[in-house]
Each structure stands twice: as structure tokens, then as C-alpha cells.
Amino acid sequence: MTATTIRSLTLGALALAGVLAAAPAVAQSVCPGRLSANAFAPVPRNAAIAVPDRAGTDNERRLRDSVLAALRTAGRQVNADAPYILSWRGGISQEGGTQLGFGDTMQDRTFRDGDDISWAQNVPRAGGRQIPTLRVSGVVELRERSSNRVVWTAVLSCERHGTDDAALFAHLANAVAPWIGQPLAGRPF
């Protein structure tokens, strides 16, 4: 090999290494989706936001904790008596139309094995069973405390991967918190 060939190969390898290092790691998101929002009135960036403690279940508490953490990470002040109140509604729907609440992750679902194996007659042999797609959808509202008027609202939708509720709630809260008060149209997260 000549010096020119070695130099060309070295430069090519360095260029490839640079491209590979700059490429993001390929990891599946907890719930890749889209976020759209409407702003109906200005929301000052430094305005404090309240997140009411209406948690009746562990998952509702986890969602609230995730929202509070995401607001703080986004630089928002959080105060129980704030002039703005943030609320979340949402759920999970399963392929075929079954509606589930945020608290029902289909974890710990069981079935009983038995001598009757007729349930397996129509299962594809090579592919095994197909896992249904779970779609998470939610609506987030920011209300002005004094008038109870909605000043900002967002709609999100994503395809859930995995069963870790805490990771899901953190993902959703972090997707929404930086954009509070701003209009968006189908921003991927």
C-alpha cells in the first residue's frame, strides 16, 4: 500500500467514526408520539403553576410527582396558591377499542393453564402471539385561577412500549412541561 492509500483509508475511517459518534443512540422510547397545543391567552414564563393533589391512586400520585419534577426541570415555579392551575386527563386504549385508565397498565394480568389447549388452535406457528398496540392519549389544561378560564391546552398521543408507569409518566410530563403557554402543531416527542 502506498502512503496515499493509507492516508485515504485513515481519513475515511475517521470520517465514519465521526458520523457514528454524532448519531444518536438507537433506543426505543417509552412512548413515541406527538404533542399539539393551543394558547388562548399569554402565560408569563415566570408565572407559578399549581398542580392540585387529587391523587387517589398510586399511579395518580406518580403522574403528579412526574409533572411537578418536569415543571421544575423546565424552570417553572411550583406553588399550591399559584395563579395558574395545571390538570391532566388521559388514558390508554388497546387495539380493538378497549379503554383503560392510566392506572391500568395490563401488568400482572394472568391466565390459567389447563388441560384444554383449544385456545392455541388458531395461533400462528412461527410468529407466536401478537402483542396489541397500546395508545396513550391525554389532554393537559392550564387554567387561570382567578377566572377559571382555560388559557392553554395540549393534546398528546403516543404508542406505549413497556410497562413501566413511572417511566411513562416522566416521559409525558417532560414532553409537555417545556411548552406550557406556547402553541404547537404535532411536535414529536
C-alpha positions as CSV (number, residue, x, y, z in Angstrom):
1,M,0.0,0.0,0.0
2,T,1.1,3.5,-0.8
3,A,1.2,6.3,1.7
4,T,-1.6,8.0,-0.2
5,T,-3.8,4.9,0.1
6,I,-3.2,4.5,3.8
7,R,-3.9,8.3,4.3
8,S,-7.2,7.9,2.4
9,L,-8.2,4.9,4.4
10,T,-7.4,6.6,7.6
11,L,-9.3,9.8,6.7
12,G,-12.3,7.6,5.6
13,A,-12.2,5.7,8.9
14,L,-12.0,8.9,10.9
15,A,-14.9,10.4,9.0
16,L,-17.0,7.3,9.6
17,A,-16.1,7.3,13.3
18,G,-17.2,11.0,13.5
19,V,-20.5,10.2,11.8
20,L,-21.2,7.2,14.1
21,A,-20.3,9.2,17.2
22,A,-22.6,12.1,16.2
23,A,-25.5,9.7,15.6
24,P,-27.9,9.3,18.5
25,A,-28.1,6.0,20.2
26,V,-30.9,3.8,18.9
27,A,-33.1,3.2,21.9
28,Q,-36.8,2.7,21.8
29,S,-38.7,5.5,23.5
30,V,-41.2,4.6,26.3
31,C,-44.0,6.2,24.3
32,P,-43.1,7.9,21.0
33,G,-45.8,10.3,20.0
34,R,-46.9,13.8,19.1
35,L,-48.0,16.9,21.0
36,S,-50.2,19.7,19.8
37,A,-51.2,22.8,21.9
38,N,-53.3,25.9,21.7
39,A,-52.6,29.2,23.6
40,F,-55.7,31.2,24.3
41,A,-54.1,33.9,26.5
42,P,-50.4,34.8,27.3
43,V,-48.8,32.8,30.1
44,P,-45.8,34.6,31.6
45,R,-42.7,32.4,31.6
46,N,-42.0,33.2,35.3
47,A,-45.6,32.6,36.4
48,A,-46.0,30.0,39.1
49,I,-48.1,26.9,38.4
50,A,-50.2,24.8,40.8
51,V,-50.7,21.1,40.3
52,P,-53.6,20.0,42.6
53,D,-53.2,17.0,44.8
54,R,-56.2,15.0,43.8
55,A,-54.4,11.7,43.7
56,G,-56.5,8.8,44.7
57,T,-54.3,6.0,43.3
58,D,-50.6,5.3,43.3
59,N,-50.4,6.0,39.6
60,E,-52.2,9.3,40.0
61,R,-49.6,10.2,42.6
62,R,-46.8,9.1,40.3
63,L,-48.2,11.2,37.5
64,R,-48.4,14.3,39.8
65,D,-44.9,13.8,41.1
66,S,-43.6,13.5,37.5
67,V,-45.4,16.6,36.5
68,L,-44.0,18.6,39.4
69,A,-40.5,17.4,38.7
70,A,-40.8,18.2,34.9
71,L,-42.1,21.7,35.7
72,R,-39.1,22.4,38.0
73,T,-36.7,21.0,35.4
74,A,-38.3,23.3,32.8
75,G,-37.6,26.2,35.1
76,R,-41.2,26.8,36.2
77,Q,-42.1,27.8,39.7
78,V,-44.5,25.5,41.5
79,N,-46.7,26.8,44.2
80,A,-50.0,25.5,45.7
81,D,-51.5,29.0,45.5
82,A,-50.2,29.9,42.1
83,P,-52.2,32.0,39.6
84,Y,-52.3,29.1,37.1
85,I,-53.6,25.5,37.7
86,L,-52.4,22.6,35.6
87,S,-54.6,19.5,35.1
88,W,-54.2,16.2,33.2
89,R,-56.7,13.7,31.9
90,G,-55.9,10.7,29.9
91,G,-56.0,7.0,29.4
92,I,-54.8,4.1,27.4
93,S,-56.7,2.4,24.6
94,Q,-55.9,-1.1,23.3
95,E,-56.1,-2.2,19.7
96,G,-59.7,-3.2,19.3
97,G,-61.2,-0.3,21.3
98,T,-60.7,-1.4,24.9
99,Q,-60.4,1.7,27.1
100,L,-58.1,1.6,30.1
101,G,-57.4,4.3,32.6
102,F,-53.8,5.5,33.3
103,G,-53.8,3.2,36.3
104,D,-54.4,0.0,34.3
105,T,-51.2,-0.9,32.6
106,M,-52.2,-4.5,32.0
107,Q,-49.4,-5.6,34.3
108,D,-49.9,-8.7,36.4
109,R,-52.7,-10.0,34.1
110,T,-52.7,-13.7,34.3
111,F,-54.4,-16.6,32.7
112,R,-54.7,-20.2,33.9
113,D,-53.0,-23.1,32.2
114,G,-55.2,-26.1,31.8
115,D,-55.6,-29.4,30.0
116,D,-57.7,-27.7,27.3
117,I,-55.4,-26.4,24.7
118,S,-58.1,-25.5,22.2
119,W,-57.3,-21.8,22.7
120,A,-54.0,-22.3,20.8
121,Q,-55.5,-23.8,17.6
122,N,-55.5,-20.5,15.6
123,V,-52.2,-19.2,16.9
124,P,-49.7,-18.6,14.1
125,R,-47.0,-21.2,14.5
126,A,-43.9,-19.2,13.5
127,G,-44.9,-15.8,14.9
128,G,-46.3,-16.7,18.3
129,R,-48.9,-14.3,19.8
130,Q,-49.2,-10.7,18.6
131,I,-48.9,-8.1,21.3
132,P,-51.7,-5.5,21.0
133,T,-50.7,-1.8,20.4
134,L,-51.4,0.4,23.4
135,R,-52.2,4.0,22.6
136,V,-51.8,6.6,25.3
137,S,-53.8,9.9,24.8
138,G,-54.1,12.8,27.1
139,V,-55.3,16.3,27.5
140,V,-53.5,18.9,29.6
141,E,-55.1,22.2,30.6
142,L,-53.8,25.3,32.2
143,R,-56.4,27.4,33.9
144,E,-56.2,30.9,35.3
145,R,-57.2,30.6,38.9
146,S,-59.0,33.9,39.2
147,S,-61.4,33.3,36.3
148,N,-61.2,29.5,35.9
149,R,-60.7,30.2,32.2
150,V,-58.6,27.8,30.1
151,V,-55.6,29.8,28.9
152,W,-53.6,26.9,27.3
153,T,-54.4,23.3,26.4
154,A,-52.4,20.5,24.9
155,V,-53.3,17.1,23.4
156,L,-50.9,14.3,23.3
157,S,-50.9,10.8,21.8
158,C,-48.3,8.1,21.7
159,E,-47.7,4.4,21.3
160,R,-46.7,2.8,24.6
161,H,-43.7,0.5,24.8
162,G,-43.1,-1.4,28.0
163,T,-45.0,-1.5,31.3
164,D,-43.0,1.0,33.5
165,D,-45.6,3.5,34.6
166,A,-43.1,5.8,36.3
167,A,-41.0,6.0,33.1
168,L,-44.2,6.7,31.1
169,F,-45.3,9.5,33.3
170,A,-41.9,11.1,33.4
171,H,-41.7,10.9,29.6
172,L,-45.1,12.5,29.1
173,A,-44.5,15.2,31.7
174,N,-41.1,16.1,30.3
175,A,-42.7,16.2,26.8
176,V,-45.3,18.8,27.9
177,A,-43.6,21.0,30.6
178,P,-41.2,23.0,28.4
179,W,-44.1,24.0,26.0
180,I,-46.6,25.3,28.5
181,G,-48.1,28.5,27.2
182,Q,-46.9,28.0,23.6
183,P,-48.8,26.8,20.6
184,L,-47.6,23.6,18.9
185,A,-48.7,21.6,15.9
186,G,-47.8,17.9,16.0
187,R,-44.4,18.2,17.7
188,P,-42.8,14.7,18.0
189,F,-41.6,13.5,21.4
